[in-house]
């Protein structure tokens, strides 16, 4: 599950509101992260969607300042499409990251009330963009991200993304947390422009 995933955390909005802001069509009210969830996620890459529509589940988890929505995609990437997530973040904090073991690429984004503050690929943490690309440098150094383009060290790219997300949200994502959750499941169209 965590070899090809996208995980999004949004403070203070319920899963139903998250789906509404995302423009998702709800398919199931409560589903575990089971074989059906995983197979359905991969099916969205076949006809008729070809990846233009993605499957996503959302649940409530505790974090800093109260409840957060945790949205999980197996082999998806809705959470790292700025055209979708910037509007979802209005009035709140949104932290999202993805990784695809098939090609080794990932993304990390921190969005605060519609402002994309930080956007980077964890493998290349020295290349950052957003309105505050250096706003988390101390935390990134402590976690062990490689911030020097001259070194050959990669650092903890995927585990680092989970650690940085936890520092921003207070949500400690574990396999047990995700596997024990019940998800509101839906589908949403991808806005092209970033994959």
C-alpha positions as CSV (number, residue, x, y, z in Angstrom):
1,X,0.0,0.0,0.0
2,X,2.7,2.5,0.9
3,X,4.8,1.6,-2.2
4,X,2.5,3.5,-4.4
5,X,0.3,5.9,-2.4
6,X,-0.9,9.4,-2.0
7,X,-1.8,10.6,1.5
8,X,-3.5,13.9,2.2
9,X,-4.3,15.5,5.6
10,X,-6.7,18.4,6.1
11,X,-7.4,20.0,9.4
12,X,-10.9,20.6,10.7
13,X,-13.1,19.4,7.9
14,X,-15.0,16.2,7.8
15,X,-14.5,13.5,5.1
16,X,-17.8,14.5,3.5
17,X,-16.8,18.1,3.2
18,X,-13.4,17.0,1.9
19,X,-15.2,15.0,-0.9
20,X,-17.4,18.0,-1.6
21,X,-14.5,20.4,-2.0
22,X,-12.7,17.9,-4.2
23,X,-15.8,17.6,-6.4
24,X,-15.8,13.8,-5.8
25,X,-18.8,11.5,-6.4
26,X,-19.3,9.4,-3.3
27,X,-19.4,5.7,-4.1
28,X,-19.5,4.1,-0.6
29,X,-20.1,5.5,2.9
30,X,-17.9,3.1,4.8
31,X,-15.3,0.8,3.5
32,X,-12.1,-0.7,5.0
33,X,-8.8,-0.5,3.3
34,X,-9.1,-4.1,1.9
35,X,-8.7,-6.0,-1.3
36,X,-11.8,-4.2,-2.8
37,X,-10.3,-0.8,-2.1
38,X,-6.9,-1.7,-3.6
39,X,-8.4,-3.4,-6.7
40,X,-10.8,-0.5,-7.3
41,X,-7.9,2.0,-7.1
42,X,-5.9,0.1,-9.8
43,X,-9.1,-0.4,-11.9
44,X,-9.3,3.4,-12.4
45,X,-6.1,3.2,-14.6
46,X,-8.0,1.0,-17.1
47,X,-10.9,1.7,-19.4
48,X,-12.9,4.0,-19.2
49,X,-10.9,6.3,-17.0
50,X,-7.3,5.7,-18.0
51,X,-6.2,7.6,-14.8
52,X,-8.2,10.8,-15.6
53,X,-10.5,9.9,-12.8
54,X,-9.0,8.6,-9.5
55,X,-10.4,6.6,-6.6
56,X,-10.0,8.1,-3.1
57,X,-11.0,7.3,0.5
58,X,-11.3,9.7,3.4
59,X,-11.6,9.1,7.1
60,X,-11.3,11.1,10.4
61,X,-8.2,11.0,12.5
62,X,-7.0,13.0,15.6
63,X,-4.2,15.5,15.2
64,X,-3.0,18.9,16.4
65,X,-5.9,21.2,17.0
66,X,-8.6,18.5,16.7
67,X,-9.9,16.2,14.0
68,X,-8.3,15.9,10.6
69,X,-9.4,14.2,7.4
70,X,-7.0,11.6,6.2
71,X,-7.5,10.9,2.5
72,X,-5.7,7.9,1.1
73,X,-5.1,6.8,-2.5
74,X,-3.6,3.5,-3.5
75,X,-1.6,4.3,-6.7
76,X,-3.3,7.7,-7.1
77,X,-2.2,11.3,-7.2
78,X,-5.2,13.6,-6.7
79,X,-3.6,14.9,-3.5
80,X,-0.7,16.4,-5.3
81,X,-2.6,18.2,-8.0
82,X,-2.5,21.9,-6.9
83,X,-5.5,22.8,-9.0
84,X,-7.5,20.5,-6.8
85,X,-5.9,20.9,-3.4
86,X,-5.5,24.6,-3.2
87,X,-9.3,25.1,-3.2
88,X,-9.7,22.2,-0.8
89,X,-7.3,24.0,1.6
90,X,-9.3,27.2,1.9
91,X,-9.6,28.2,5.5
92,X,-7.4,25.4,6.8
93,X,-4.1,23.6,6.5
94,X,-3.5,20.8,4.0
95,X,-0.4,18.6,3.9
96,X,-0.1,15.9,1.2
97,X,2.6,13.6,-0.1
98,X,2.8,10.8,-2.6
99,X,5.3,8.2,-3.7
100,X,5.5,5.8,-6.6
101,X,7.9,2.9,-6.1
102,X,7.6,2.0,-9.8
103,X,9.4,5.1,-10.9
104,X,10.9,6.4,-7.6
105,X,9.2,9.8,-7.8
106,X,7.3,11.5,-5.1
107,X,5.8,14.9,-4.1
108,X,5.3,16.8,-0.9
109,X,3.1,19.9,-0.6
110,X,2.1,22.1,2.3
111,X,-0.8,24.4,1.6
112,X,-2.1,27.0,4.1
113,X,-5.5,28.6,3.4
114,X,-5.0,28.5,-0.4
115,X,-1.3,29.4,-0.3
116,X,1.0,26.7,-1.6
117,X,3.8,27.3,0.9
118,X,6.1,24.4,0.1
119,X,6.3,22.0,-2.9
120,X,9.2,19.6,-3.4
121,X,10.1,16.1,-4.5
122,X,11.6,14.3,-1.4
123,X,14.4,12.7,-3.5
124,X,15.5,16.2,-4.4
125,X,14.7,18.2,-1.3
126,X,17.2,20.9,-2.2
127,X,14.9,22.0,-5.0
128,X,11.9,23.6,-3.4
129,X,9.2,26.0,-4.6
130,X,6.2,27.7,-3.1
131,X,5.6,31.0,-1.2
132,X,7.8,29.8,1.7
133,X,10.2,27.3,0.2
134,X,12.6,27.7,3.2
135,X,10.0,27.8,5.9
136,X,10.7,24.3,7.2
137,X,14.4,24.0,6.7
138,X,15.2,23.4,10.3
139,X,12.6,20.6,10.5
140,X,13.8,19.1,7.2
141,X,17.5,19.1,8.4
142,X,16.4,17.4,11.7
143,X,14.6,14.7,9.7
144,X,17.6,14.2,7.5
145,X,16.5,15.4,4.1
146,X,19.4,16.1,1.7
147,X,19.4,19.8,1.2
148,X,22.7,20.1,-0.5
149,X,22.7,19.6,-4.3
150,X,26.4,18.9,-4.3
151,X,26.2,15.7,-2.2
152,X,25.3,12.2,-3.3
153,X,23.3,11.4,-0.2
154,X,19.5,10.9,-0.8
155,X,18.3,11.0,2.7
156,X,15.0,9.5,4.0
157,X,12.7,10.5,1.2
158,X,9.5,8.5,1.9
159,X,9.9,8.1,5.6
160,X,11.0,11.8,5.7
161,X,7.8,12.8,4.0
162,X,5.8,11.0,6.7
163,X,7.9,12.6,9.4
164,X,7.5,16.1,8.0
165,X,3.8,15.7,7.5
166,X,3.5,14.6,11.2
167,X,5.3,17.7,12.3
168,X,2.9,19.9,10.4
169,X,-0.3,18.0,11.5
170,X,0.3,16.0,14.6
171,X,-1.0,13.0,12.8
172,X,1.2,9.9,13.1
173,X,0.3,7.8,10.2
174,X,0.9,4.1,10.7
175,X,-0.1,1.0,8.7
176,X,-2.3,0.1,11.6
177,X,-4.1,3.5,11.6
178,X,-4.8,3.2,7.9
179,X,-5.7,-0.4,7.8
180,X,-8.0,0.0,10.8
181,X,-10.0,2.9,9.4
182,X,-13.3,3.0,7.7
183,X,-13.3,5.2,4.6
184,X,-15.8,7.3,2.8
185,X,-15.0,6.4,-0.8
186,X,-15.4,8.3,-4.0
187,X,-14.0,9.2,-7.4
188,X,-12.8,12.6,-8.7
189,X,-11.6,13.9,-12.0
190,X,-8.0,14.9,-12.2
191,X,-7.1,18.4,-13.4
192,X,-4.3,18.1,-15.8
193,X,-1.2,20.1,-15.4
194,X,0.8,18.0,-12.9
195,X,1.3,14.3,-12.7
